[in-house]
Amino acid sequence: MAVEHLPTKEVHLGIKGGNTGCGFDTTKNADHWINTSSHVTCKKNGCKN
């Protein structure tokens, strides 16, 4: 599953309500995050390994 950060349009590995692969907490500013089936675009360790 992937989660998109709406302000930046960056797609991370993870789910809304938890942490992304690279460590962002999606419970903070939860309205900035949506679950998506889009391809992961984040290049940070944990998301793009």
Helices and strands as residue ranges (DSSP letters): E 2-5, E 10-13, G 30-32, E 33-36
